[in-house]
Amino acid sequence: MKKIIFSTALILLGTGFANAQKTDESQENTFFTRKINDISYDIDIIIKKNKEQLKKELNDIEKKLENNELTKTEADSIRIVKAEFYARQIEDETKLQEDRIKKLINEKIENNIHFSSDMSTYQKKLIEKKVLASAEYAFGHSMILADGKSNHDYYSSNVLSSFGVGIGAKTRLGKETSSWYWKSNYDVLFHFFKLSNGKTFENVNNETILVDLDFPVKRSRMNLIDIKLSNYLEYDFSKPKFDEFGNPIIRSRQSFYVGAGFFLGYSQISRSLVYEKNGEEYKENTQAKFNANHFIYGVSAYVGYKNFSLRGTYNLNPIFKRSFADQNILNVALVLELL
């Protein structure tokens, strides 16, 4: 019995916990081996002690038989009784030790089950979720292209002439190691354009034209608010990393990435004037249709590194339905994205 249980313990030690991490496994198995060896040593002592005691009593019986103090029949009977007594003694005492081994084995199995469960949870945490929410802030420069060309004779803009905020989500396409993502954004983008030479814009006979003001202005501006739903196909160049135990760490946005897509949305236009009359400064903000295209659509692309990207968007439809030229917005922005 002792050999069977001890062998079982050694088998468990050698094969049952092969998936444990090297450092923790070495410490735990050293303790387990030491305890098994201690119990095995105690069993050897029990067997040896009882065998020696039996041998001593059998020698005493043999001497009494030689001295004719016992008959052969009596001596044989006593030998059987003594042998059975010490056999039971060994069995009872070793059973206590065997119970200790069983307890150690059960504890080892339970610890391994808990470890496997914890390791599975830990490994899952190393892999990024399939769907990630995001928030973004965009700071950029917008320009108006008239018939595909930049025209500073009519419009100009500051270096920082657009600002946007948005929320969105991206979804990994395919396996957990895939580098392809589908990204959707809902964002609001503000554009600010200056009109040159004291002009503003008006809707005249369903055509938006630039008109001269009959008084001097400090500032004449056209403002647009675009509310857009954007969709992109993104490729992420991030490579898997590994922890100290060899488990893969899957994270996006650890390196460069590129994306391209399209957008649909709604645009609202307004004009702003700041001027002086009779020594008084006036600020006038007008929000009207101005014969503008409120439904907008276009294309967009970006290249980024970690949380920052450079994104360009181009409105395919012009700002106004009818005007002296097709006027489309091109925007280039630095985007901070928080996942």
Kinemage of the C-alpha trace (Angstrom):
@kinemage 1
@onewidth
@group {chain A} dominant
@subgroup {mainchain}
@vectorlist {calphas} color= white
{ca met a 1} P 0.000 0.000 0.000
{ca lys a 2} L 2.808 2.364 0.919
{ca lys a 3} L 4.533 1.768 -2.411
{ca ile a 4} L 1.335 2.351 -4.406
{ca ile a 5} L 0.510 5.661 -2.713
{ca phe a 6} L 4.088 6.876 -2.786
{ca ser a 7} L 4.324 6.033 -6.504
{ca thr a 8} L 1.069 7.892 -7.140
{ca ala a 9} L 2.474 10.942 -5.406
{ca leu a 10} L 5.630 10.839 -7.504
{ca ile a 11} L 3.625 10.493 -10.733
{ca leu a 12} L 1.511 13.507 -9.767
{ca leu a 13} L 4.670 15.388 -8.978
{ca gly a 14} L 6.213 14.580 -12.337
{ca thr a 15} L 3.274 14.938 -14.725
{ca gly a 16} L 0.159 16.382 -13.104
{ca phe a 17} L 1.366 19.949 -12.924
{ca ala a 18} L 3.449 20.379 -16.051
{ca asn a 19} L 1.528 23.515 -16.997
{ca ala a 20} L 2.510 25.499 -13.884
{ca gln a 21} L 4.934 28.359 -14.292
{ca lys a 22} L 8.593 27.448 -13.779
{ca thr a 23} L 9.389 29.548 -10.727
{ca asp a 24} L 6.225 28.831 -8.744
{ca glu a 25} L 6.252 25.193 -9.851
{ca ser a 26} L 9.800 24.659 -8.614
{ca gln a 27} L 9.047 26.091 -5.168
{ca glu a 28} L 5.758 24.229 -4.796
{ca asn a 29} L 7.137 20.896 -6.020
{ca thr a 30} L 10.171 21.163 -3.750
{ca phe a 31} L 7.849 21.531 -0.753
{ca phe a 32} L 5.615 18.693 -1.991
{ca thr a 33} L 8.585 16.356 -2.538
{ca arg a 34} L 10.006 17.139 0.875
{ca lys a 35} L 6.703 16.364 2.611
{ca ile a 36} L 6.300 13.087 0.684
{ca asn a 37} L 9.863 12.081 1.551
{ca asp a 38} L 9.275 12.893 5.226
{ca ile a 39} L 6.164 10.715 5.331
{ca ser a 40} L 7.934 7.915 3.462
{ca tyr a 41} L 10.742 8.056 5.988
{ca asp a 42} L 8.219 7.829 8.852
{ca ile a 43} L 6.649 4.754 7.218
{ca asp a 44} L 10.066 3.100 6.894
{ca ile a 45} L 10.735 3.770 10.579
{ca ile a 46} L 7.356 2.269 11.567
{ca ile a 47} L 7.965 -0.886 9.528
{ca lys a 48} L 11.545 -1.238 10.725
{ca lys a 49} L 10.613 -0.686 14.381
{ca asn a 50} L 7.799 -3.271 14.335
{ca lys a 51} L 9.879 -5.814 12.433
{ca glu a 52} L 12.703 -5.480 14.954
{ca gln a 53} L 10.249 -5.860 17.840
{ca leu a 54} L 8.720 -8.955 16.190
{ca lys a 55} L 12.176 -10.407 15.563
{ca lys a 56} L 13.116 -9.873 19.202
{ca glu a 57} L 9.970 -11.612 20.458
{ca leu a 58} L 10.423 -14.505 18.006
{ca asn a 59} L 13.972 -14.985 19.335
{ca asp a 60} L 12.599 -15.101 22.888
{ca ile a 61} L 10.078 -17.750 21.826
{ca glu a 62} L 12.879 -19.743 20.170
{ca lys a 63} L 14.951 -19.656 23.386
{ca lys a 64} L 11.998 -20.812 25.473
{ca leu a 65} L 11.439 -23.628 23.001
{ca glu a 66} L 15.095 -24.680 23.290
{ca asn a 67} L 14.857 -24.581 27.089
{ca asn a 68} L 11.734 -26.738 26.941
{ca glu a 69} L 9.712 -23.940 28.477
{ca leu a 70} L 7.316 -24.198 25.530
{ca thr a 71} L 6.193 -27.054 23.358
{ca lys a 72} L 6.550 -26.787 19.591
{ca thr a 73} L 2.767 -26.438 19.219
{ca glu a 74} L 2.674 -23.625 21.788
{ca ala a 75} L 5.647 -21.881 20.153
{ca asp a 76} L 4.028 -22.021 16.678
{ca ser a 77} L 0.768 -20.646 18.056
{ca ile a 78} L 2.523 -17.749 19.813
{ca arg a 79} L 4.540 -16.977 16.666
{ca ile a 80} L 1.318 -16.661 14.647
{ca val a 81} L -0.273 -14.386 17.261
{ca lys a 82} L 2.812 -12.142 17.422
{ca ala a 83} L 3.106 -11.963 13.629
{ca glu a 84} L -0.570 -10.998 13.269
{ca phe a 85} L -0.245 -8.406 16.052
{ca tyr a 86} L 2.714 -6.604 14.478
{ca ala a 87} L 1.189 -6.863 10.998
{ca arg a 88} L -1.906 -5.054 12.292
{ca gln a 89} L 0.345 -2.595 14.115
{ca ile a 90} L 2.219 -1.808 10.904
{ca glu a 91} L -1.022 -1.551 8.941
{ca asp a 92} L -2.674 0.811 11.438
{ca glu a 93} L 0.335 3.089 11.826
{ca thr a 94} L 1.164 3.226 8.120
{ca lys a 95} L -2.499 3.950 7.313
{ca leu a 96} L -2.216 7.186 9.272
{ca gln a 97} L 0.802 8.146 7.187
{ca glu a 98} L -0.928 7.097 3.969
{ca asp a 99} L -3.848 9.360 4.898
{ca arg a 100} L -1.378 12.211 5.192
{ca ile a 101} L -0.107 11.455 1.668
{ca lys a 102} L -3.669 11.359 0.294
{ca lys a 103} L -4.368 14.720 1.909
{ca leu a 104} L -1.246 16.213 0.331
{ca ile a 105} L -2.227 14.822 -3.075
{ca asn a 106} L -5.761 16.254 -2.805
{ca glu a 107} L -4.394 19.653 -1.787
{ca lys a 108} L -2.010 19.523 -4.728
{ca ile a 109} L -4.863 18.748 -7.135
{ca glu a 110} L -7.053 21.540 -5.703
{ca asn a 111} L -4.203 24.038 -5.945
{ca asn a 112} L -3.615 23.018 -9.539
{ca ile a 113} L -7.311 23.499 -10.393
{ca his a 114} L -7.314 26.975 -8.829
{ca phe a 115} L -4.057 27.821 -10.592
{ca ser a 116} L -5.443 26.681 -13.961
{ca ser a 117} L -8.554 28.825 -13.456
{ca asp a 118} L -6.486 31.865 -12.446
{ca met a 119} L -4.095 31.334 -15.361
{ca ser a 120} L -6.978 31.123 -17.833
{ca thr a 121} L -8.379 34.420 -16.515
{ca tyr a 122} L -4.916 35.997 -16.644
{ca gln a 123} L -4.331 34.864 -20.239
{ca lys a 124} L -7.692 36.296 -21.343
{ca lys a 125} L -6.746 39.675 -19.871
{ca leu a 126} L -3.624 39.726 -22.052
{ca ile a 127} L -5.773 39.712 -25.192
{ca glu a 128} L -7.526 42.932 -26.155
{ca lys a 129} L -11.314 42.854 -26.403
{ca lys a 130} L -12.789 42.338 -29.853
{ca val a 131} L -14.738 45.615 -29.655
{ca leu a 132} L -13.222 48.781 -28.160
{ca ala a 133} L -14.940 52.120 -27.528
{ca ser a 134} L -13.040 55.336 -28.133
{ca ala a 135} L -13.210 59.100 -27.739
{ca glu a 136} L -11.301 61.555 -29.898
{ca tyr a 137} L -10.318 65.203 -30.146
{ca ala a 138} L -9.263 66.724 -33.474
{ca phe a 139} L -7.348 69.972 -34.029
{ca gly a 140} L -6.773 70.926 -37.634
{ca his a 141} L -6.671 73.211 -40.603
{ca ser a 142} L -9.564 73.573 -43.052
{ca met a 143} L -9.415 75.124 -46.494
{ca ile a 144} L -11.935 75.683 -49.272
{ca leu a 145} L -11.019 74.428 -52.729
{ca ala a 146} L -12.796 76.326 -55.518
{ca asp a 147} L -13.067 74.087 -58.581
{ca gly a 148} L -10.416 71.868 -57.012
{ca lys a 149} L -7.931 74.657 -56.285
{ca ser a 150} L -7.170 76.686 -53.197
{ca asn a 151} L -8.416 80.239 -53.690
{ca his a 152} L -7.152 82.762 -51.152
{ca asp a 153} L -8.692 85.637 -53.112
{ca tyr a 154} L -12.022 84.854 -51.449
{ca tyr a 155} L -11.358 82.672 -48.404
{ca ser a 156} L -8.584 82.255 -45.880
{ca ser a 157} L -8.228 80.437 -42.610
{ca asn a 158} L -5.954 80.356 -39.598
{ca val a 159} L -3.491 77.538 -39.052
{ca leu a 160} L -5.904 76.206 -36.446
{ca ser a 161} L -9.255 76.605 -38.164
{ca ser a 162} L -11.108 73.438 -37.201
{ca phe a 163} L -11.934 71.597 -34.025
{ca gly a 164} L -13.761 68.316 -33.564
{ca val a 165} L -14.879 65.833 -30.936
{ca gly a 166} L -16.225 62.354 -31.418
{ca ile a 167} L -16.996 58.953 -30.011
{ca gly a 168} L -16.756 55.623 -31.730
{ca ala a 169} L -15.846 51.973 -31.641
{ca lys a 170} L -13.592 49.633 -33.545
{ca thr a 171} L -14.059 45.920 -34.086
{ca arg a 172} L -11.343 43.373 -34.819
{ca leu a 173} L -12.090 41.452 -37.997
{ca gly a 174} L -11.380 37.728 -37.899
{ca lys a 175} L -9.161 35.977 -35.370
{ca glu a 176} L -7.824 37.539 -32.179
{ca thr a 177} L -4.419 37.934 -33.854
{ca ser a 178} L -5.887 39.773 -36.863
{ca ser a 179} L -4.453 43.177 -37.787
{ca trp a 180} L -7.624 44.326 -39.582
{ca tyr a 181} L -10.307 46.454 -37.896
{ca trp a 182} L -13.606 48.079 -38.821
{ca lys a 183} L -13.839 51.490 -37.182
{ca ser a 184} L -16.969 53.647 -36.856
{ca asn a 185} L -17.070 57.210 -35.523
{ca tyr a 186} L -19.796 59.687 -34.690
{ca asp a 187} L -18.202 63.124 -34.587
{ca val a 188} L -18.860 66.854 -34.753
{ca leu a 189} L -16.425 69.074 -36.646
{ca phe a 190} L -16.369 72.900 -36.620
{ca his a 191} L -14.867 74.877 -39.558
{ca phe a 192} L -14.056 78.593 -39.493
{ca phe a 193} L -13.296 80.534 -42.713
{ca lys a 194} L -12.462 84.217 -43.180
{ca leu a 195} L -13.829 86.116 -46.158
{ca ser a 196} L -11.390 88.527 -47.780
{ca asn a 197} L -11.746 92.124 -48.958
{ca gly a 198} L -14.746 93.052 -46.831
{ca lys a 199} L -17.074 90.551 -48.480
{ca thr a 200} L -19.783 88.254 -47.202
{ca phe a 201} L -22.040 85.709 -48.887
{ca glu a 202} L -25.705 85.926 -49.797
{ca asn a 203} L -28.321 83.747 -51.451
{ca val a 204} L -29.480 85.668 -54.517
{ca asn a 205} L -31.979 83.961 -56.827
{ca asn a 206} L -31.052 80.525 -55.462
{ca glu a 207} L -27.368 81.136 -56.101
{ca thr a 208} L -24.865 81.822 -53.349
{ca ile a 209} L -22.565 84.681 -54.278
{ca leu a 210} L -20.010 86.881 -52.581
{ca val a 211} L -21.140 90.478 -52.105
{ca asp a 212} L -19.380 93.653 -51.020
{ca leu a 213} L -20.550 95.255 -47.807
{ca asp a 214} L -21.306 98.973 -47.913
{ca phe a 215} L -19.566 99.528 -44.611
{ca pro a 216} L -16.131 98.529 -43.292
{ca val a 217} L -15.949 95.260 -41.323
{ca lys a 218} L -13.412 94.072 -38.805
{ca arg a 219} L -14.236 90.429 -39.446
{ca ser a 220} L -16.345 88.535 -41.935
{ca arg a 221} L -16.511 84.804 -41.404
{ca met a 222} L -18.280 81.684 -42.628
{ca asn a 223} L -18.781 78.933 -40.037
{ca leu a 224} L -19.841 75.352 -40.649
{ca ile a 225} L -20.760 72.581 -38.251
{ca asp a 226} L -20.513 69.066 -39.696
{ca ile a 227} L -22.172 66.172 -37.870
{ca lys a 228} L -20.837 62.971 -39.430
{ca leu a 229} L -20.945 59.200 -39.236
{ca ser a 230} L -17.610 57.855 -40.479
{ca asn a 231} L -16.557 54.299 -41.280
{ca tyr a 232} L -13.008 53.085 -41.866
{ca leu a 233} L -11.106 49.929 -42.684
{ca glu a 234} L -7.959 49.993 -40.563
{ca tyr a 235} L -4.743 47.991 -40.650
{ca asp a 236} L -2.616 47.963 -37.500
{ca phe a 237} L 1.095 47.169 -37.751
{ca ser a 238} L 1.407 46.299 -34.037
{ca lys a 239} L 3.067 42.926 -33.423
{ca pro a 240} L 2.152 40.507 -30.608
{ca lys a 241} L 4.373 40.639 -27.540
{ca phe a 242} L 4.920 37.978 -24.882
{ca asp a 243} L 5.092 38.066 -21.102
{ca glu a 244} L 7.882 36.448 -19.102
{ca phe a 245} L 6.039 33.113 -19.227
{ca gly a 246} L 5.545 33.075 -22.990
{ca asn a 247} L 1.853 34.055 -23.002
{ca pro a 248} L 0.938 36.248 -26.018
{ca ile a 249} L -0.030 39.879 -25.355
{ca ile a 250} L -2.387 41.126 -28.083
{ca arg a 251} L -2.816 44.920 -28.118
{ca ser a 252} L -3.623 47.323 -30.933
{ca arg a 253} L -2.228 50.837 -31.318
{ca gln a 254} L 1.222 49.814 -30.097
{ca ser a 255} L 2.824 50.886 -33.363
{ca phe a 256} L 1.846 52.491 -36.684
{ca tyr a 257} L -1.574 52.039 -38.277
{ca val a 258} L -3.406 53.300 -41.373
{ca gly a 259} L -7.059 53.590 -42.279
{ca ala a 260} L -9.300 54.716 -45.115
{ca gly a 261} L -13.040 55.132 -45.438
{ca phe a 262} L -15.997 57.391 -46.072
{ca phe a 263} L -18.478 59.544 -44.174
{ca leu a 264} L -22.067 60.741 -44.372
{ca gly a 265} L -23.544 63.587 -42.412
{ca tyr a 266} L -25.378 66.843 -41.933
{ca ser a 267} L -23.916 70.347 -42.206
{ca gln a 268} L -25.189 73.631 -40.798
{ca ile a 269} L -23.837 76.939 -42.112
{ca ser a 270} L -23.806 80.407 -40.549
{ca arg a 271} L -22.101 83.732 -41.116
{ca ser a 272} L -20.531 86.095 -38.630
{ca leu a 273} L -19.813 89.810 -38.997
{ca val a 274} L -18.017 92.222 -36.686
{ca tyr a 275} L -18.151 95.876 -37.711
{ca glu a 276} L -18.360 99.447 -36.413
{ca lys a 277} L -21.034 102.036 -37.015
{ca asn a 278} L -21.134 105.446 -35.435
{ca gly a 279} L -18.386 104.450 -33.017
{ca glu a 280} L -20.259 101.358 -31.844
{ca glu a 281} L -19.053 97.799 -32.417
{ca tyr a 282} L -21.644 95.331 -33.649
{ca lys a 283} L -21.527 91.545 -33.805
{ca glu a 284} L -23.952 89.900 -36.144
{ca asn a 285} L -24.482 86.143 -36.415
{ca thr a 286} L -26.873 84.815 -39.018
{ca gln a 287} L -27.932 81.218 -39.384
{ca ala a 288} L -29.896 80.467 -42.545
{ca lys a 289} L -30.041 78.012 -45.422
{ca phe a 290} L -27.898 80.164 -47.757
{ca asn a 291} L -28.682 77.627 -50.499
{ca ala a 292} L -26.181 75.266 -48.858
{ca asn a 293} L -25.994 71.489 -49.141
{ca his a 294} L -26.983 70.238 -45.716
{ca phe a 295} L -26.447 66.592 -46.626
{ca ile a 296} L -22.723 65.937 -46.928
{ca tyr a 297} L -20.574 62.978 -47.880
{ca gly a 298} L -16.910 62.413 -48.533
{ca val a 299} L -13.789 60.348 -48.109
{ca ser a 300} L -11.258 60.198 -45.312
{ca ala a 301} L -7.925 58.566 -44.527
{ca tyr a 302} L -5.425 58.626 -41.697
{ca val a 303} L -2.031 57.400 -40.582
{ca gly a 304} L -1.156 57.190 -36.906
{ca tyr a 305} L 1.155 56.026 -34.186
{ca lys a 306} L -0.246 54.892 -30.846
{ca asn a 307} L -2.799 57.507 -29.649
{ca phe a 308} L -2.049 60.169 -32.283
{ca ser a 309} L -2.935 60.253 -35.961
{ca leu a 310} L -2.923 62.649 -38.882
{ca arg a 311} L -6.270 62.531 -40.677
{ca gly a 312} L -7.420 64.083 -43.911
{ca thr a 313} L -11.069 64.450 -44.984
{ca tyr a 314} L -12.520 65.772 -48.218
{ca asn a 315} L -16.163 66.690 -48.800
{ca leu a 316} L -17.139 65.341 -52.211
{ca asn a 317} L -20.197 67.550 -52.518
{ca pro a 318} L -19.757 71.361 -52.611
{ca ile a 319} L -20.769 73.679 -49.797
{ca phe a 320} L -23.437 75.420 -51.908
{ca lys a 321} L -25.933 73.963 -54.354
{ca arg a 322} L -25.250 76.767 -56.849
{ca ser a 323} L -22.407 79.245 -56.703
{ca phe a 324} L -19.748 80.923 -58.831
{ca ala a 325} L -17.613 77.770 -58.376
{ca asp a 326} L -17.814 74.351 -56.767
{ca gln a 327} L -16.413 74.894 -53.283
{ca asn a 328} L -15.352 71.805 -51.360
{ca ile a 329} L -13.795 71.531 -47.914
{ca leu a 330} L -10.450 69.843 -47.340
{ca asn a 331} L -9.483 69.304 -43.711
{ca val a 332} L -6.225 68.022 -42.234
{ca ala a 333} L -6.258 67.398 -38.485
{ca leu a 334} L -4.138 66.036 -35.685
{ca val a 335} L -6.290 63.565 -33.766
{ca leu a 336} L -5.862 62.421 -30.179
{ca glu a 337} L -7.750 59.169 -29.679
{ca leu a 338} L -8.394 57.612 -26.277
{ca leu a 339} L -9.339 53.919 -26.238
